[in-house]
Amino acid sequence: MAQGSTKTAIVTGAASGIGLATAKSLQASGYRVFGTSRKATTDTGGGIRMLVCDVTDEASVADMVEAVFGETGRVDLLVNNAGFGISGPAEETSVAQAQAMFDVNLFGVIRTTQAVLPLMRAQKGGRIVNVSSVQGFIPAPYMALYGASKHAVEGYSESLDHEVRGQGIRVVLVEPAFTRTAFDQNLVRSDKPLDIYEADRAGRASFLLDVMKTADTPEVVAKVIVNAATAPKPKRRYAAGPKARQVSLLRRFVPANAFDKAFRNEMRLPPIA
């Protein structure tokens, strides 16, 4: 196939979970897909190329994008999926630990986006799909810093979309709820635990075990990402999965006090008079 005759997609954090499912779904939809991971990994099969890219390293990002462009002559789609979470009360998380997470979840998105924008502008079109979370628009108790990073991604994405829309480029958000991946198993624990939160920590662990039993599969989220990537007139944000859609509707239409009460009940937090 001639260079440039097929749309090219980059998916960060594609070694497993939502990223891998997305890479496979995009490939099945006709894209030439390049997945990235922080460490070297074998190609996933089906024509998906895996490249090493550390999104916290600007040179690594530049090298990755240059390699993709060198092979294909274009970048039509960027899916920013790489990220990780910190689990624990906000007070227990050091600023240094929070900065490390923001360096991936927010600044990693900014680095990869800035690397592809000139290419998309030159080809007069492109799309960037940023994987956020329902915790990007609702509270995230015991994952406050993770939620803050996703709130930041949402603000960045909406603002950037207005800036580049006139160049034929769109920036959209996909917001999953809990998803059956290794994400919860790979959560980084707060680095300065306090005794006062010990019972809360145990309750949070029990909640996660239960909620993951009915969580969406990565393929559910991947289907929404493909839709967001290919829609001729994309929406600004896409809730991924039934639970995410429910939460999004409740957040938009339920009065604040009622939402707060229902949210605390859902999260198994004690009622406050």
C-alpha positions in Angstrom: 0.0 0.0 0.0 1.4 3.4 -1.0 2.6 5.8 1.6 -0.2 8.1 2.8 -3.0 6.1 1.2 -4.4 4.8 4.6 -5.3 6.9 7.6 -2.7 6.6 10.4 -3.4 6.4 14.1 -1.2 6.6 17.2 -2.5 5.2 20.4 -0.4 5.8 23.5 -0.4 3.3 26.4 -1.4 0.5 24.0 0.4 -2.4 25.6 -2.8 -3.6 27.4 -6.3 -2.6 28.5 -8.2 0.2 26.8 -5.2 1.2 24.7 -4.7 -2.3 23.3 -8.4 -2.8 22.7 -8.5 0.6 20.9 -5.5 -0.2 18.7 -7.2 -3.4 17.6 -10.5 -1.8 17.0 -8.9 1.0 14.9 -7.0 -1.5 12.9 -10.2 -3.4 12.2 -11.7 -0.1 11.1 -9.1 0.4 8.4 -6.5 2.5 10.2 -2.8 1.8 10.1 -2.1 1.8 13.8 1.0 2.5 15.9 0.7 1.8 19.6 3.1 3.1 22.1 4.4 1.8 25.5 7.0 3.1 27.9 9.0 -0.2 27.6 9.7 -2.2 24.6 7.0 -4.8 23.7 6.3 -7.1 20.8 3.9 -6.1 18.1 0.4 -7.1 18.9 -0.4 -8.8 15.6 -2.9 -7.8 13.0 -0.6 -5.1 11.6 -0.3 -3.0 14.8 3.2 -1.6 15.3 4.4 -1.1 18.8 6.9 1.7 19.5 8.7 2.8 22.6 7.6 6.2 23.9 7.9 7.8 27.3 5.3 10.5 27.3 7.2 12.3 30.1 10.2 12.8 27.7 9.8 15.4 25.0 12.6 13.9 22.9 11.1 10.4 23.1 7.7 11.7 22.0 9.3 13.6 19.1 11.2 10.5 18.0 8.1 8.4 18.1 6.1 10.8 16.0 9.0 11.3 13.6 9.1 7.5 13.1 5.4 7.2 12.4 5.5 10.1 10.0 8.6 8.7 8.3 6.8 5.4 7.5 3.4 6.8 6.6 3.8 10.4 5.6 0.8 11.5 7.8 -0.8 11.4 11.3 -4.6 11.4 11.1 -5.5 10.4 14.6 -3.9 10.6 18.0 -5.5 8.7 21.0 -4.0 9.9 24.2 -4.6 7.0 26.5 -1.4 6.6 28.6 -1.9 7.3 32.2 -2.0 6.0 35.8 -3.7 6.7 39.1 -2.9 7.3 42.7 -5.2 5.7 45.2 -5.5 7.2 48.7 -6.7 10.3 50.5 -5.4 13.5 49.0 -3.7 14.4 52.3 -1.6 11.3 52.1 -0.2 12.1 48.6 3.0 14.1 48.4 3.4 17.0 46.0 6.2 15.1 44.3 4.1 12.0 43.8 1.2 14.2 42.4 3.6 15.9 40.0 4.8 12.6 38.7 1.3 11.6 37.9 0.4 14.9 36.2 3.6 14.6 34.1 2.0 11.5 32.5 -1.7 12.2 32.7 -1.7 15.9 31.7 1.7 16.9 30.4 2.1 13.7 28.5 -1.1 14.6 26.6 0.2 18.0 26.0 3.6 16.7 24.7 2.1 14.2 22.2 -0.5 16.7 21.1 2.0 19.4 20.4 4.1 16.9 18.4 1.3 16.0 16.0 -0.5 19.4 15.6 2.0 20.8 13.0 1.6 17.6 10.9 -2.2 17.7 11.1 -2.2 21.3 10.2 0.0 20.7 7.2 -2.4 18.0 5.9 -5.4 20.2 6.7 -7.1 17.8 9.1 -6.8 15.5 12.0 -8.4 14.3 15.2 -7.2 14.0 18.8 -9.1 11.8 21.2 -8.2 12.3 24.8 -9.2 9.5 27.2 -10.5 11.2 30.3 -12.8 9.6 32.9 -16.1 10.2 34.7 -13.7 11.4 37.4 -12.9 14.3 35.1 -16.4 15.8 35.8 -17.5 14.3 39.2 -15.7 14.2 42.5 -13.1 11.5 43.1 -12.7 10.9 46.8 -9.6 8.8 47.6 -8.4 9.5 44.1 -8.5 13.3 44.3 -5.2 13.9 42.5 -6.1 11.5 39.7 -9.5 13.2 39.4 -7.7 16.6 39.3 -5.5 15.4 36.4 -8.5 14.4 34.4 -10.3 17.6 35.2 -7.3 19.3 33.8 -7.3 17.2 30.7 -10.9 18.1 30.1 -10.2 21.8 30.4 -7.2 21.6 28.1 -9.1 19.6 25.5 -12.2 21.8 25.3 -10.1 24.9 25.1 -7.7 23.5 22.5 -10.6 22.3 20.4 -11.8 25.9 19.9 -8.3 27.0 19.0 -7.6 24.4 16.2 -11.1 23.7 14.9 -10.6 26.3 12.1 -7.5 24.3 11.0 -9.6 21.2 10.3 -8.5 19.6 13.6 -10.9 18.4 16.3 -10.1 17.5 19.9 -12.7 15.3 21.7 -13.0 13.6 25.1 -14.0 10.0 25.9 -15.0 9.4 29.5 -15.1 5.8 30.8 -16.3 4.7 34.2 -14.7 1.7 35.9 -13.3 -0.6 33.3 -12.0 -4.2 33.7 -8.3 -3.6 33.1 -5.2 -3.9 35.3 -5.7 -0.2 36.1 -7.0 -0.8 39.6 -4.2 -3.4 40.2 -1.6 -0.9 39.1 -2.8 2.0 41.2 0.1 3.7 43.0 -0.6 4.0 46.7 -0.2 7.3 48.5 3.3 7.7 49.8 2.6 9.1 53.2 -0.2 7.1 54.8 -1.9 8.5 57.9 -3.6 6.4 60.6 -6.8 8.5 60.6 -7.6 7.1 57.1 -6.9 3.5 57.8 -10.6 2.4 58.0 -11.4 4.5 54.9 -8.6 2.7 53.0 -10.1 -0.7 53.8 -13.6 0.5 52.8 -12.3 1.8 49.5 -10.5 -1.5 48.7 -13.8 -3.4 49.3 -15.7 -0.9 47.1 -13.3 -1.4 44.2 -13.5 -5.2 44.5 -17.2 -5.1 44.2 -17.5 -2.4 41.5 -15.0 -4.1 39.2 -17.2 -7.2 39.1 -19.7 -5.3 36.9 -17.3 -2.9 35.2 -17.2 -2.4 31.4 -14.8 -4.3 29.3 -12.0 -2.4 27.5 -13.7 -3.3 24.2 -16.8 -1.2 25.3 -14.6 1.8 25.7 -12.7 1.1 22.5 -15.9 1.1 20.5 -16.7 4.6 21.8 -13.2 5.8 21.0 -13.5 4.6 17.4 -16.9 6.4 17.1 -15.3 9.6 18.5 -12.4 9.2 16.0 -14.6 8.6 12.9 -17.7 10.7 13.5 -18.0 13.3 10.6 -19.2 15.9 13.2 -17.9 14.8 16.5 -19.4 15.7 19.9 -17.2 17.4 22.4 -17.3 14.5 24.8 -18.4 10.9 24.8 -19.5 8.9 27.8 -18.2 5.4 27.4 -20.5 2.7 28.7 -23.9 2.6 30.4 -22.6 3.6 33.9 -20.7 6.5 32.5 -23.7 7.7 30.5 -25.9 7.4 33.7 -23.4 9.4 35.8 -23.1 12.1 33.1 -26.8 12.6 32.9 -27.2 12.7 36.7 -24.4 15.3 37.0 -26.0 17.5 34.4 -29.6 17.3 35.5 -29.9 16.3 39.1 -29.8 19.2 41.7 -26.5 19.6 43.4 -27.7 18.5 46.9 -29.5 15.5 45.6 -26.5 14.5 43.5 -24.2 14.9 46.5 -26.3 12.6 48.6 -26.7 9.9 45.9 -23.0 10.1 45.2 -21.9 9.6 48.8 -24.3 6.7 49.0 -22.9 5.1 45.9 -19.3 5.6 47.1 -20.3 4.1 50.5 -19.3 7.3 52.3 -21.1 8.1 55.6 -24.1 10.5 55.3 -23.5 14.0 56.4 -26.4 15.9 58.0 
